[in-house]
Amino acid sequence: MRSPSRLAAALAAGATTAALVAVPALSAQAAVKDDGLQLVVPTLAAMLPGQQGWVSAMWKATTDVCDVKVTATAPGLTVGYPANTATYTSLYDSSALLTDAMDFTALNLAVPAGASGPVRVTLNISYTQLPPGQAKKDDAGITQKFDCKGPKGSQSLTATLPIGSASGAAVVQKTSAVTVTKDAPAWVKIAFEGREVGVDDFRLTLTAPRGLEVIYPDEKTSAGLHTGNALAVAREDFAAVRLDASGLAAGTYAVPVHVTYTGGSYDGELTVTVQ
């Protein structure tokens, strides 16, 4: 089941949303206990309305289990699973977990634009319980060295997905400074992150000081995003411009940034250091 890209995506989802959202207060909850697997943290990483991304659920085994499969349902949400399992998610290291060990599963959740939280996510788990003594905890390769046979088990647990609300502007500029040389024009990437649904037809322009030439892709008068016209919620993308600083003296310059998109605009600043 291991997939480095899925691990990074799942962890990034939690890290990104934590900084972006104002989450409604939730009552303190203890870990959920059950017969085979324990949901360690019953509150998933917060998401924004209109966001799609990976979230992880951490599990602790209360007995030796294998062939762990998890599916999820939640009102109003679209649930997706890793490509290598397609119709369910399993544990990161393998599909087995020994008593008292912990591992996580990953879900891809799409939140509607008009959603408000929190949302209750039902996690349906199935697994096989291993006979006592079949798995040896000191055997690092145990998942490849035993037959997954034993009584079948299943559980249905509930987790909470907080749906926050974005604060501030619909667009956040992530790149605040770049460095270029006088000797050679160079392409620079200016990254942005979306905070709200509807940031479409994204276009960027720079107001260059005298002596700095700004060239946009395809000889246009503005730059679009690298991956498309829309800036997705809680996702980063960048616009690229080519800067020719041959007419400037070495130093630091504040260059105004202007972004337009459907229904709004953003104004910021880019610090350009010329060497």
N, C-alpha and C positions, 0 to 999 in steps of 0.2 A: 504493500500500500504506500510505502514511502515515496514521497515526491517533493524534492526541495522547493520547487516553484510553488507548490500548494502550501508548504509550511510558511514560506515567506509571505504569501498572499494572506494567509489566515492571520498571522501575527500582525501584518501591516494594517489589516482592517481594524483591529482593536486599537492600535497605536494612533491611527489617523482620527478615528471618530472620537476618541477620548479628548482630543484637543479642539474639536470642532463644535460639539453640541452642548446645549443646556438640557440636561436630562431631568425629567420629573423625579421627585424623591420617591424612593422605594423603601419599603420596610426591610429591616435586616432579616436575612434568611440563613438558616443553618444548612449544611450540606445534606442532600437528599439521600436517605439510606434505602437499600433494597436488597434483593436476594443474591444477585451476581455481580452487578456493577453499581457503583455509587457515582452520581453526578456531583462532582466536587464543588463547583460554583454554579448555582442554578440561575445566575444572571449572565446573559451573553453580552458581548461588546455592543455598545450603543451604535445606532445607525441614524442616518438622516432621511427625511422624506425624499423619495426619488433616487436613493442610493442603491447600488448593487455591489456586493462584495462578499468576501469570505469571512466567516466567523468560526471560532473554534469552541468546542465543548470538552472540558477536561473530565476524564473518568478515572476512578480507582476501583480495582477489582477486589471483591470481598471473597472470591474463590477463584480457582484457576479456570479460565475460560478460553475458548478459541472460536474461530469462525464468527467473529463479532460483526454484526451488520446493524447499521442505524439508518432509519428514515425519519423524516420530519414533516409535519404539517403545521400550518399557522394561518389563521383567517386573514385573507387579503394579501398574503405574501406568496411570491413564487420561489420555490425551493429547487436548487440544483445540487449536483453531486460531482465529485472528481471524475475526470474523463476515464480513468482506468477501472472504475466500478460502475459508473453510469446511473444505476438506479438506486444506489444506496451509498453510504460512506462507511468506512471502517477506520481502524486505528492507524496512527501514523507509522509506527515502527513495524507492525505486522497486524494480522487479524487476531492475535492471541494476547492475553494479558494474565500475568500470574498474580496470586494473592498479594495484596498491599502495593502492587506496582501501579503506576499512573501513565496514561497516554491520552492523546486527544483525537477527536474526530473533527472534520471540517465540513461546513455547509456553505453553499453559495446562496445568499438571500437577496431577493430584489424587493425593495420596499416601494409601494405606490407613492406617487407625488403628494397625494392628499392624506397620507397616513398620519396618525397620531398614536402615541403609545401610553403605556407599554403594551406589547403584544405577547400573548402566551403561545409558546412554541411547544408542541407535543412531540416528544422524541420516542420513537418505537424501536426497541432494541431486541435483537435475537442473538443467541449464542449457543455454544455447546459447552456443558460443564465437564471438565476433565476429572477422571477418577483420582482419588487421593494418591499422591506419590508418583504419578506418571510424569509430572513436570518437576525438574530440578532447578531451583532458583539460581544456583551457582553456574549453570550451564548457559553461556552467552548465546549459543546457537540453538536453544531449545525449540524455537518455533519451526526449525527445519528437521527436528529429530524425533517427533512423536506423531502418532496418528490422532487426528482430531475426532475422537469418538467418545460418546457419553450421552447423558440425558440432555435433552434440548431445554433451553430456558428462554424466557422472553419477559420484557418489562415495558411499561409505558410510563414515562416520566414527563414532567412539565418544566420548561425553562422560561425565563422572562427575557424578551428582547426590548430594551428601552428604545423608543423612537424620540429623538431629541428635536430641537429646533435650532436652526443655524442662527448665529448672531453676527452682526456686522454686514459687510458688503457681500454681494452674490459672487464676486470674484476676488480672490486673494493672490497678490503677486508674491511668488516664492523666491524669485531671483532678484536681489537688490543691488548687486554689483558685478561688474565684469572687468577684465583687464585685456587691453589690446596693445599692439606695438605700432609705432609710427612707420616702421619699415614695410609692413605687409598687411593689406586688408584681411579681415578674418570674419567668419561667421560666428555669431554668438547666439546662445539659446536663452530665452527669457521664459521662465516657467510660471504657470498659474495653476490655481486650484479652484474648482467650483464648489460653491456652498449651497446653491439653490438650483432647482429645476428650471430649465428654460434659457440657459445661457447658450444660445444658438447664434450662428452666423458671426462668430468671433473674429474681429479684425483689430490689429495692433498697428499703431504708428508712433514714431519717436520724433520729438521736436529737437533737432540737432543744433548745437551751437555752430557759429561760423567756423569753418575749417574741418568739421566732421561731416563726412558724407555717409548717408544711410541708404543702403540698397536692399530692396525687398525681393523676395523670391519671384521668379518669372517676370521680372521687370514691372511688377505691379506697384501700386501706391500705398499698399499696406500688406501686412503679413497675417496669414491665418495660422491655425493650429497644425501641429505635425500630424495628428491622427484623424483629423476631420474638422467639421465646422462647429461642433458642439463641445462644450466643456462639461463633462459629467460631474455629478455630485460626488464630493470627496475623492475625486481623481485629479491627478496632475497631468498637464500636457504643456507643451512649449511652443512658442513662436520664434522663428529664427530670422535674424537680420544680419546683413553684412556691413561691418563698420570699416570705413577707410579714414584713419586718423592722421594721414600724412600731412594735413594742413594745420594740425594742432601742435602746440608745444607740449612737452611732457608735463603731466600733472593730473589732477582729478577734476572731473566735470559732472555736474548734476544735469541729467538729461530727462526732460519730462516724458512720461509714458501715457499714452491715451489708448483706451480700449473701448470699442463699441460692440454691442451684441443686441439681439432682439429684445427690445423693451428696456434697455438700460445702457449704462456706460461706466467706465472706471478710469480714474486718473491717479497716477502714481509717479515714481521717480526711479531712475536707474543711475547708479553711480558708475561712471566710466573712468577707469584709470588708464592713462596713456603713458607708455614707457618708451 
